[in-house]
Amino acid sequence: MTLKELTENTSTKYVDVRTENEFKTGHVKGAMNIPLDQIQYRFEEITGLGNIPVVFYCRSGNRSSRAVGYLRQMGIENIYNGGPLEDVQFYLN
């Protein structure tokens, strides 16, 4: 599934894995903020994880890639690396 298709799906959720301070500078409307260093402890907070599409994003795509990789190793599906915040915002606007 492409990022464009994911952003067109109204059930898609967004998780920002940047730091809290980065999140405060701007984020996708309605996105959760779970910094990468907390993802292993807090991923269960993501409602619908595995059942509905969840896009992870960060500043460059590196941290979101690591978050998605970790969760896939846990057997969680229907998760996607959205890459940089700007890419996700581009398709949402």
N, C-alpha and C positions, 0 to 999 in steps of 0.2 A: 504494500500500500504506500502511495506517495504522500509526502507532506501536504501537498495540495488537497488530496482526497481526505486525509485525516482532519485537516482544518475545516473542511466543508461538512464534516460529520458533527452534528450538534451534540452528540453524546460523548465526544472526545474530551478527556480531562487532560490537564497540563500540570506538570511538576517541574518547578524551577529548582535546580540543584546547586545554584550559586549560594554564596553566603547571605546571611540576613541583611547585611549592609548593602550588598549588590542588589538584592531583591527590592530594597527600599528605593533604589534609584530608578526603578521602572521594571514592569513585568507584564505578562499576559493577564488580562482581566480574568479573575476567578482562579488563577493558578495557585497551587499549594507551594509553599517554600519548605523543602526538606534538603538542607545542604548535603553534599555528597558524603561528608564524613559522618553523617547521621543516618544515611539511607538504610543501613543494615538493622538499625534499631527502630526505625519509624515507618518502614514501607507498609506496614499493616494499617496505617492511618489513611491510605489511599483507597477510598470507597470504590468498589467495583474492579479493583486491580485484578487483571486476568480475564475479566468478563467483558469489559468495555475498553476501547482503545485509550491508552494513556501515552502521551507524548512527554518526554523528558527533554529539557533544554538547559543551556547554560550560556556562558559568554562566547565560547569558541566551538563547542561541540565535544570537547575532550571529556569533561566531567560527566556530561549526559551519556556519553558512550560507555563510560565506566559504570555508571549506575545501571544502565540497561543490561550490560554484560553480567553484572553481579546478579541482578534479578532473574535473568534467563538461566543462569547456573542454578538458581533456586527452583527452576521449573516453571516460572511465571511466563505466560504468553501474552500476546496482544499488547505489547509494549514497544515503543519506538523512540529512536534517537532523533529528536527534531533539530539537533545542531544548535547554532547560535540563536539567541533571543530574536535578533533582527530577522532571521529567516522565517521563524514562526509568525512574527508580527506581520511580515510582508503578506503572507497568505491569509491572515485573519482580517486584514484591512482592505 
